[in-house]
Amino acid sequence: MSKQKLFFSYSRNDAASFASKLANDLEQAGFDIWIDQQDIPAGRNWDLEIEQALESCDCLLFIESEKSVASNNVLDEVYYALGQNKKVIPVIYHDSKTPFRLQRLQHIDFTKDYEAGLANLLAELRGQKYPHSHGSQGNVNQPPAGFFKKYLIPVLIVILLFVAGTVALLRKKGKYQDEQQHKATVANIDTGAKVMNKVKTIEEPETVRIESPAVQTTAATSTPSINAKRKFVTPKIITTPKIVNNTQPTNAAPAKLSPDGLAGHWQLVKVLPKHASH
């Protein structure tokens, strides 16, 4: 049975000693280890050697540290292995920001207890159950612990703000509609009242009574009848000249009426009584 070949991808700036120690322990456990500190001969092309090692390895161990997550060379090795469908196991040396493509991969935690982390890593490589549950982070598809804190909480806050804004907008819109409906109702009531007043004015016109001092006269030959037309003649007032009482006797002859003076149309009129003059 051939040994599994493990490729170490790490940053020499902050994880060189840890990677060397872990490589020695895994080699003693029976695994074939490839690490640049020991397996690149002098004078060889680094890129070519790394590419050949990646092609021939069975699993890549990504030593996660503050420097490795920011190293383009390290991430190139990891993403190349993923592109070749190689098994990648993140090994947490320093708690740092895990790259996005590695957040859903099962990882082994070495930050609290090295021996527990080593035992869990050996069990993972051999396909066994983890002896120390605290050294791992649950199921294979479970994201790391910092995932929820970094992403889930901000998403929940955004959702809550969106819901609160939507509720406030709906309340404001409902209040505006109620106000508009109230104004429309008041306007309809006023319009109806004006129409009713106009209808009442048309149906019940104002009656004006004019009293006239007209004198009702009828012809002497007409027969009284209920439906007979009545003729109103405006009374005429004829004033007579004053008669001056002269005590001196006069010899003047009385005036004679000529037939011509009696000619014309005569009409009986009512003469209002006049107070005697003093």
Stockholm file with secondary structure:
# STOCKHOLM 1.0

chainA/1-278         MSKQKLFFSYSRNDAASFASKLANDLEQAGFDIWIDQQDIPAGRNWDLEIEQALESCDCLLFIESEKSVASNNVLDEVYYALGQNKKVIPVIYHDSKTPFRLQRLQHIDFTKDYEAGLANLLAELRGQKYPHSHGSQGNVNQPPAGFFKKYLIPVLIVILLFVAGTVALLRKKGKYQDEQQHKATVANIDTGAKVMNKVKTIEEPETVRIESPAVQTTAATSTPSINAKRKFVTPKIITTPKIVNNTQPTNAAPAKLSPDGLAGHWQLVKVLPKHASH
#=GR chainA/1-278 SS CCCCEEEEECCHHHHHHHHHHHHHHHHHTTCEEECHHHHSCTTSCHHHHHHHHHHHCSEEEEEECTTGGGCHHHHHHHHHHHHTTCEEEEEESSCCCCCGGGTTSCCEECSSCHHHHHHHHHHHHHTCCCSCGGGBCSSTTCCCHHHIIIIIHHHHHHHHHHHHHHHHHHHHHHHHHHHHHHHHHHHHHHHHHHHHHHHHHHHSCCCCCCCCCCEEECCTTCCCCTTCCCEEECCCCCCCCCCCCCCSCCCCCCCCCCHHHHCSCCCCCCCCCCCCCC
#=GC SS_cons         CCCCEEEEECCHHHHHHHHHHHHHHHHHTTCEEECHHHHSCTTSCHHHHHHHHHHHCSEEEEEECTTGGGCHHHHHHHHHHHHTTCEEEEEESSCCCCCGGGTTSCCEECSSCHHHHHHHHHHHHHTCCCSCGGGBCSSTTCCCHHHIIIIIHHHHHHHHHHHHHHHHHHHHHHHHHHHHHHHHHHHHHHHHHHHHHHHHHHHSCCCCCCCCCCEEECCTTCCCCTTCCCEEECCCCCCCCCCCCCCSCCCCCCCCCCHHHHCSCCCCCCCCCCCCCC
//
